[in-house]
Amino acid sequence: MGRGRQKAKATKQARDIKYYSPATDYSALQRELASAKRSASNGYSGQFSDEPDGYEDKYADQFDDEDDDSDGSRRLG
């Protein structure tokens, strides 16, 4: 196939994909949204939450902060 025909075919395929709109099943969407509301009312708040999740850095006490000069000595120069 020549370059012109190949480009025209690719353009046609891209246009078909861009403007393709499948039939939307609104009843399935309504069921999905209703189940999401139910699970949110049961305590599920989604993937991300503004509330702390109890995460604790278990290695925080092993390393001193770089800005901390707890022994009072400073290395200059």
N, CA, C and O atoms as a MOPAC input file, in Angstrom:
PM7 MOZYME 1SCF
protein

 N      0.84900 1    -1.16900 1     0.00000 1
 C      0.00000 1     0.00000 1     0.00000 1
 C      0.89300 1     1.22900 1     0.00000 1
 O      1.89900 1     1.27200 1     0.70800 1
 N      0.52900 1     2.21700 1    -0.78400 1
 C      1.30300 1     3.44600 1    -0.86400 1
 C      1.12400 1     4.30500 1     0.37800 1
 O      0.20800 1     4.09600 1     1.17300 1
 N      2.01500 1     5.27200 1     0.52800 1
 C      1.99800 1     6.13100 1     1.71300 1
 C      0.70700 1     6.94100 1     1.80100 1
 O      0.18300 1     7.12600 1     2.89900 1
 N      0.18800 1     7.42100 1     0.69800 1
 C     -1.04100 1     8.21500 1     0.71400 1
 C     -2.24000 1     7.41100 1     1.18100 1
 O     -3.03300 1     7.88000 1     1.99800 1
 N     -2.37000 1     6.19000 1     0.65700 1
 C     -3.47700 1     5.33200 1     1.07100 1
 C     -3.32500 1     4.90200 1     2.52200 1
 O     -4.31200 1     4.79500 1     3.25000 1
 N     -2.09100 1     4.65500 1     2.93900 1
 C     -1.84000 1     4.24900 1     4.32000 1
 C     -2.20200 1     5.38000 1     5.28000 1
 O     -2.81100 1     5.15000 1     6.32500 1
 N     -1.81900 1     6.60100 1     4.91300 1
 C     -2.12700 1     7.75500 1     5.76600 1
 C     -3.63600 1     7.99500 1     5.81800 1
 O     -4.18100 1     8.29600 1     6.87900 1
 N     -4.30800 1     7.86200 1     4.67700 1
 C     -5.75200 1     8.06100 1     4.64200 1
 C     -6.46700 1     7.02100 1     5.51300 1
 O     -7.43400 1     7.33400 1     6.20800 1
 N     -5.97800 1     5.79400 1     5.46200 1
 C     -6.58500 1     4.74100 1     6.28300 1
 C     -6.36900 1     5.02900 1     7.77400 1
 O     -7.28700 1     4.86600 1     8.57800 1
 N     -5.16400 1     5.45400 1     8.13700 1
 C     -4.87700 1     5.77000 1     9.53500 1
 C     -5.72200 1     6.94600 1    10.00200 1
 O     -6.21200 1     6.94500 1    11.13200 1
 N     -5.90000 1     7.95300 1     9.14300 1
 C     -6.71900 1     9.11000 1     9.48700 1
 C     -8.16800 1     8.69100 1     9.69600 1
 O     -8.82600 1     9.15200 1    10.62800 1
 N     -8.66300 1     7.81400 1     8.82500 1
 C    -10.03800 1     7.33500 1     8.94400 1
 C    -10.22500 1     6.54900 1    10.24400 1
 O    -11.22600 1     6.72200 1    10.94000 1
 N     -9.26500 1     5.69100 1    10.56400 1
 C     -9.35600 1     4.91700 1    11.79400 1
 C     -9.31700 1     5.82300 1    13.02100 1
 O    -10.06400 1     5.61000 1    13.97600 1
 N     -8.45700 1     6.82200 1    12.99600 1
 C     -8.36600 1     7.75100 1    14.12600 1
 C     -9.66000 1     8.52700 1    14.29000 1
 O    -10.11500 1     8.74300 1    15.41300 1
 N    -10.25600 1     8.94500 1    13.19100 1
 C    -11.52000 1     9.67800 1    13.23900 1
 C    -12.63400 1     8.78600 1    13.77200 1
 O    -13.46800 1     9.23000 1    14.56200 1
 N    -12.64600 1     7.52600 1    13.33900 1
 C    -13.66500 1     6.58700 1    13.82700 1
 C    -13.54400 1     6.38600 1    15.33900 1
 O    -14.54900 1     6.34500 1    16.05000 1
 N    -12.31300 1     6.26200 1    15.81900 1
 C    -12.10600 1     6.07600 1    17.25300 1
 C    -12.48900 1     7.33100 1    18.02200 1
 O    -13.11000 1     7.24900 1    19.08200 1
 N    -12.12000 1     8.49300 1    17.49100 1
 C    -12.36900 1     9.75900 1    18.18900 1
 C    -13.86400 1    10.03200 1    18.35400 1
 O    -14.30500 1    10.47700 1    19.41300 1
 N    -14.62800 1     9.76700 1    17.31900 1
 C    -16.04800 1    10.10800 1    17.34500 1
 C    -16.94700 1     8.92100 1    17.66500 1
 O    -18.17000 1     9.04100 1    17.59000 1
 N    -16.36700 1     7.77700 1    18.02100 1
 C    -17.15500 1     6.60800 1    18.36600 1
 C    -17.79200 1     6.82200 1    19.73500 1
 O    -17.10100 1     7.14100 1    20.70300 1
 N    -19.08000 1     6.65100 1    19.81100 1
 C    -19.76400 1     6.76700 1    21.10300 1
 C    -20.65800 1     5.53700 1    21.27400 1
 O    -21.71000 1     5.43000 1    20.64400 1
 N    -20.23400 1     4.63000 1    22.11600 1
 C    -21.03400 1     3.42500 1    22.31600 1
 C    -22.32500 1     3.76200 1    23.05000 1
 O    -22.43400 1     4.80000 1    23.70100 1
 N    -23.28800 1     2.87400 1    22.93300 1
 C    -24.55000 1     3.06600 1    23.62900 1
 C    -24.29800 1     2.98600 1    25.13600 1
 O    -23.66800 1     2.04300 1    25.61500 1
 N    -24.78600 1     3.96900 1    25.87100 1
 C    -24.57200 1     4.02100 1    27.31300 1
 C    -25.70900 1     3.30700 1    28.02000 1
 O    -26.88300 1     3.55500 1    27.74700 1
 N    -25.34300 1     2.41400 1    28.93500 1
 C    -26.33000 1     1.69000 1    29.72300 1
 C    -26.56100 1     2.47900 1    31.00200 1
 O    -25.84300 1     2.30500 1    31.98700 1
 N    -27.56100 1     3.34300 1    30.98300 1
 C    -27.82200 1     4.22600 1    32.11700 1
 C    -28.30900 1     3.46700 1    33.34500 1
 O    -28.05900 1     3.89800 1    34.47000 1
 N    -28.99800 1     2.35100 1    33.15100 1
 C    -29.46700 1     1.58400 1    34.30500 1
 C    -28.27900 1     0.94100 1    35.03700 1
 O    -28.27700 1     0.87400 1    36.26600 1
 N    -27.28000 1     0.47100 1    34.29600 1
 C    -26.08900 1    -0.09000 1    34.93500 1
 C    -25.31400 1     1.00100 1    35.66900 1
 O    -24.77200 1     0.76300 1    36.74800 1
 N    -25.26300 1     2.19200 1    35.08800 1
 C    -24.59100 1     3.31200 1    35.73600 1
 C    -25.30800 1     3.68900 1    37.03600 1
 O    -24.66600 1     3.96700 1    38.04900 1
 N    -26.63500 1     3.69400 1    36.99600 1
 C    -27.41000 1     4.01900 1    38.19000 1
 C    -27.17900 1     2.97700 1    39.28600 1
 O    -27.05400 1     3.33700 1    40.45700 1
 N    -27.12200 1     1.69600 1    38.92800 1
 C    -26.85800 1     0.63800 1    39.90900 1
 C    -25.46500 1     0.80400 1    40.51900 1
 O    -25.28300 1     0.63500 1    41.72500 1
 N    -24.48700 1     1.13300 1    39.67800 1
 C    -23.12300 1     1.30500 1    40.16600 1
 C    -23.02300 1     2.48500 1    41.12700 1
 O    -22.37000 1     2.38600 1    42.16500 1
 N    -23.65900 1     3.58600 1    40.79000 1
 C    -23.61700 1     4.75500 1    41.66000 1
 C    -24.37600 1     4.50900 1    42.95800 1
 O    -23.96800 1     4.98700 1    44.01600 1
 N    -25.46800 1     3.77200 1    42.88300 1
 C    -26.23600 1     3.46900 1    44.08600 1
 C    -25.43600 1     2.56900 1    45.02400 1
 O    -25.48700 1     2.74600 1    46.24100 1
 N    -24.70800 1     1.61800 1    44.47700 1
 C    -23.90200 1     0.74000 1    45.32900 1
 C    -22.72400 1     1.50700 1    45.92200 1
 O    -22.28900 1     1.19400 1    47.03000 1
 N    -22.20500 1     2.48800 1    45.22100 1
 C    -21.11300 1     3.30100 1    45.75200 1
 C    -21.60800 1     4.15400 1    46.91400 1
 O    -20.88400 1     4.35000 1    47.89100 1
 N    -22.82700 1     4.66000 1    46.81700 1
 C    -23.39500 1     5.44900 1    47.91300 1
 C    -23.61200 1     4.57800 1    49.14000 1
 O    -23.36800 1     5.01000 1    50.26600 1
 N    -24.07400 1     3.34400 1    48.92000 1
 C    -24.30000 1     2.43100 1    50.02900 1
 C    -22.99600 1     2.07200 1    50.73100 1
 O    -22.93800 1     2.03100 1    51.96000 1
 N    -21.95600 1     1.81400 1    49.95400 1
 C    -20.68200 1     1.43800 1    50.57300 1
 C    -20.05200 1     2.62700 1    51.28500 1
 O    -19.33400 1     2.44000 1    52.26700 1
 N    -20.30600 1     3.85200 1    50.81100 1
 C    -19.79300 1     5.04200 1    51.49400 1
 C    -20.51700 1     5.24100 1    52.82200 1
 O    -19.91300 1     5.69700 1    53.79300 1
 N    -21.78400 1     4.91000 1    52.87100 1
 C    -22.52100 1     5.05700 1    54.11700 1
 C    -22.15700 1     3.95800 1    55.11200 1
 O    -22.41900 1     4.09800 1    56.30700 1
 N    -21.55800 1     2.87000 1    54.63900 1
 C    -21.13900 1     1.78100 1    55.52100 1
 C    -19.75700 1     2.01100 1    56.11400 1
 O    -19.22300 1     1.12800 1    56.78400 1
 N    -19.17600 1     3.16700 1    55.88500 1
 C    -17.87400 1     3.46700 1    56.46800 1
 C    -16.74900 1     3.47300 1    55.46600 1
 O    -15.63600 1     3.87400 1    55.80600 1
 N    -16.98900 1     3.05000 1    54.25900 1
 C    -15.93500 1     3.08200 1    53.24700 1
 C    -15.88100 1     4.48000 1    52.67300 1
 O    -16.86600 1     4.97100 1    52.12300 1
 N    -14.73100 1     5.12300 1    52.79900 1
 C    -14.63800 1     6.51300 1    52.37100 1
 C    -13.83200 1     6.67300 1    51.08700 1
 O    -13.52000 1     7.80200 1    50.70800 1
 N    -13.49400 1     5.60800 1    50.41900 1
 C    -12.74800 1     5.71500 1    49.17500 1
 C    -11.28300 1     5.40800 1    49.38900 1
 O    -10.87600 1     4.98700 1    50.47200 1
 N    -10.49200 1     5.62200 1    48.34700 1
 C     -9.07000 1     5.31500 1    48.41900 1
 C     -8.32400 1     6.29700 1    49.28600 1
 O     -7.46200 1     5.89800 1    50.06900 1
 N     -8.63600 1     7.57900 1    49.16500 1
 C     -7.87500 1     8.60300 1    49.83800 1
 C     -8.74500 1     9.29300 1    50.87500 1
 O     -9.92500 1     9.55200 1    50.63600 1
 N     -8.17300 1     9.58100 1    51.99800 1
 C     -8.91100 1    10.20700 1    53.06600 1
 C     -8.06200 1    11.30200 1    53.68000 1
 O     -6.83600 1    11.19300 1    53.71200 1
 N     -8.70400 1    12.36500 1    54.17100 1
 C     -7.99600 1    13.44900 1    54.82200 1
 C     -7.64100 1    13.09700 1    56.25800 1
 O     -6.81400 1    13.76700 1    56.87700 1
 N     -8.25200 1    12.06400 1    56.78200 1
 C     -8.00000 1    11.66600 1    58.15600 1
 C     -6.71900 1    10.84100 1    58.22300 1
 O     -6.42900 1    10.07100 1    57.30800 1
 N     -5.95000 1    10.99800 1    59.30300 1
 C     -4.74100 1    10.18100 1    59.44400 1
 C     -5.10800 1     8.71100 1    59.58500 1
 O     -6.11400 1     8.36700 1    60.20400 1
 N     -4.28800 1     7.85700 1    59.00800 1
 C     -4.60100 1     6.43800 1    59.02500 1
 C     -3.79400 1     5.66200 1    60.04900 1
 O     -3.77000 1     4.43200 1    60.01300 1
 N     -3.13100 1     6.36400 1    60.96400 1
 C     -2.38200 1     5.67300 1    61.98900 1
 C     -1.00000 1     5.25500 1    61.53000 1
 O     -0.35400 1     4.44400 1    62.19300 1
 N     -0.53200 1     5.78400 1    60.41900 1
 C      0.80000 1     5.44100 1    59.93200 1
 C      1.84700 1     6.00800 1    60.86700 1
 O      1.79300 1     7.17600 1    61.25300 1
 N      2.78500 1     5.18000 1    61.21700 1
 C      3.87700 1     5.62200 1    62.07200 1
 C      5.17500 1     5.19100 1    61.40600 1
 O      5.30500 1     4.04900 1    60.96600 1
 N      6.13200 1     6.10400 1    61.33400 1
 C      7.40900 1     5.79600 1    60.73300 1
 C      8.21900 1     4.97300 1    61.73100 1
 O      8.72400 1     5.49900 1    62.72300 1
 N      8.33400 1     3.67900 1    61.45600 1
 C      8.98200 1     2.80700 1    62.42700 1
 C     10.50200 1     2.96400 1    62.44000 1
 O     11.16600 1     2.43300 1    63.33000 1
 N     11.05800 1     3.68000 1    61.47300 1
 C     12.49900 1     3.89500 1    61.43400 1
 C     12.88600 1     5.31800 1    61.84100 1
 O     14.05800 1     5.67800 1    61.73600 1
 N     11.96100 1     6.11400 1    62.29000 1
 C     12.22700 1     7.51200 1    62.60200 1
 C     13.22700 1     7.66500 1    63.73600 1
 O     14.01900 1     8.60800 1    63.72700 1
 N     13.21400 1     6.76300 1    64.71100 1
 C     14.11300 1     6.91800 1    65.84900 1
 C     15.52000 1     6.39000 1    65.57300 1
 O     16.42100 1     6.60300 1    66.38400 1
 N     15.72500 1     5.71200 1    64.45500 1
 C     17.03700 1     5.16600 1    64.13600 1
 C     17.97500 1     6.20300 1    63.52400 1
 O     19.19400 1     6.05000 1    63.59700 1
 N     17.43100 1     7.23800 1    62.93200 1
 C     18.25400 1     8.21200 1    62.23000 1
 C     18.03900 1     9.58700 1    62.83400 1
 O     16.90500 1     9.99700 1    63.08400 1
 N     19.13500 1    10.29700 1    63.06900 1
 C     19.05400 1    11.66200 1    63.56000 1
 C     18.78700 1    12.58900 1    62.39000 1
 O     19.15600 1    12.29400 1    61.25300 1
 N     18.14600 1    13.70900 1    62.67600 1
 C     17.96000 1    14.72300 1    61.64900 1
 C     19.31000 1    15.33400 1    61.32300 1
 O     20.16600 1    15.45500 1    62.19900 1
 N     19.50500 1    15.71700 1    60.07900 1
 C     20.78600 1    16.29700 1    59.66700 1
 C     21.00700 1    17.65400 1    60.31200 1
 O     22.15100 1    18.04400 1    60.54600 1
 N     19.94400 1    18.37300 1    60.60000 1
 C     20.07000 1    19.69600 1    61.20000 1
 C     20.35600 1    19.60100 1    62.69400 1
 O     20.78300 1    20.58100 1    63.30500 1
 N     20.12900 1    18.45200 1    63.27800 1
 C     20.34500 1    18.27000 1    64.71300 1
 C     21.83200 1    18.15700 1    65.02500 1
 O     22.53000 1    17.32600 1    64.44400 1
 N     22.31200 1    18.98200 1    65.92900 1
 C     23.67200 1    18.86200 1    66.44000 1
 C     23.56500 1    18.53700 1    67.92000 1
 O     23.81500 1    19.38700 1    68.77500 1
 N     23.19500 1    17.31500 1    68.21100 1
 C     22.92300 1    16.93300 1    69.58900 1
 C     24.19100 1    16.86100 1    70.43100 1
 O     24.13100 1    17.07600 1    71.64100 1
 N     25.34600 1    16.56100 1    69.81700 1
 C     26.56500 1    16.46400 1    70.60900 1
 C     27.28500 1    17.80500 1    70.72900 1
 O     28.29800 1    17.88600 1    71.42400 1
 N     26.80300 1    18.83900 1    70.08800 1
 C     27.35000 1    20.16500 1    70.22000 1
 C     28.56200 1    20.43300 1    69.34600 1
 O     29.01700 1    21.57400 1    69.27700 1
 N     29.09200 1    19.43500 1    68.68600 1
 C     30.26700 1    19.66400 1    67.83100 1
 C     29.82300 1    19.97200 1    66.41900 1
 O     28.88900 1    19.36600 1    65.89500 1
 N     30.50900 1    20.92600 1    65.81100 1
 C     30.20700 1    21.29200 1    64.42300 1
 C     31.48500 1    21.18000 1    63.63300 1
 O     32.56600 1    21.54900 1    64.09100 1
 N     31.33400 1    20.67400 1    62.46700 1
 C     32.49900 1    20.55000 1    61.58800 1
 C     32.47300 1    21.72400 1    60.62800 1
 O     31.50600 1    21.89200 1    59.88500 1
 N     33.49200 1    22.51800 1    60.63000 1
 C     33.56800 1    23.68200 1    59.75300 1
 C     34.62000 1    23.44600 1    58.69200 1
 O     35.66200 1    22.83300 1    58.92600 1
 N     34.29700 1    23.96700 1    57.49400 1
 C     35.28600 1    24.02500 1    56.42300 1
 C     35.62200 1    22.77400 1    55.85800 1
 O     36.44700 1    22.71000 1    54.94700 1

